[in-house]
Amino acid sequence: MSDVVVDCTEKRLVELGAADAEVLVLAPDIAAFLDARPGLNKVVVTLQPPYEITVESQFSAAGYSLPPPAPRCAADWSPATALS
């Protein structure tokens, strides 16, 4: 940090000219944050070095989910189950 001004009486930072910080952000933290948002369900986040992120989610609004959940097995899939 540089150019720091502190009010010792009130014990608070008054001014800060510059600061550097490093933050560790984990994929499960991002997924939990997004999953808490209305309309996003079943969020899966994948981080790939150096700067790639993949976010998968099921969007829902007014009781409808897009896309519908994938069948557990390809043999279970049919057009009728895909639309239900």
Secondary structure, DSSP 4 states (H G I P E B T S, - for coil): -EEEEEETTTTEEEEEEE--------HHHHHHHHHTSTTEEEEEEEEETTTEEEEEEEEEETTEEESPPPPSSGGG--HHHHH-
